[in-house]
Amino acid sequence: MPLTNTTTGADILEAVLKCFNCYELDLSKLVSITTDGAPAMVGKNKGFVALLEKHMSAAGYQNKIIKLHCIIHQEALCAKNAEIKEVMQVVVKIVNYILSQGLNHRDFRSLMEELNAEHPDVKYFCDVRWLSRGATLQRFYDLLEEIDMFLAMKDQHYPHLNPLWLILISHLQFFQMFFRSLNISNMFFGLFIYPMW
């Protein structure tokens, strides 16, 4: 149900109740609510959740609603962190340097073969497909020593490749792989973490 003009807790409650009526859903079967933590949603007295609990109590429903904070919203906020953006920008810049020029790409693949590297190549990052971030970071992280060697051979210097940056990429890679595995495990149940990064 689209909300027009204002999005107060009362407006949201009205839209949700209309939706329940429209689809003939039984409000007594409601178990949990997931919100983004906005005051209109979780305000103590006038937030949607508080108003819904009052409405259910007045209607005689005894079930207690479990309140959850949306992991997707937390992930989206995390992705807006300047340090994370900076790490991804450097990774994408280096990956693009390797892959977008034919000679560089051939030289890189030859080096990977010569070094008997864990992977033969890096992976492109596609911002539209947010799970590719995890795959790109994982591959970059796995080949970090080889990439550093290749960049030195090509006389390419990236001041970002310092100990602090390496810690940041390590953490970012870990969290991306966590979200990726969470998404893959949820696919079994037909659930997905929607593209937020």
HELIX and SHEET records of a PDB file:
HELIX    1   1 GLY A    9  CYS A   22  1                                  14    
HELIX    2   2 LEU A   27  LYS A   29  5                                   3    
HELIX    3   3 PRO A   39  VAL A   42  1                                   4    
HELIX    4   4 PHE A   48  ALA A   58  1                                  11    
HELIX    5   5 ILE A   71  ALA A   79  1                                   9    
HELIX    6   6 ALA A   82  SER A  100  1                                  19    
HELIX    7   7 GLY A  102  GLU A  114  1                                  13    
HELIX    8   8 LEU A  131  ASP A  142  1                                  12    
HELIX    9   9 LEU A  144  MET A  153  1                                  10    
HELIX   10  10 PRO A  163  MET A  187  1                                  25    
SHEET    1   A 2 SER A  32  THR A  35  0                                        
SHEET    2   A 2 ILE A  66  HIS A  69  1                                        
END                                                                             
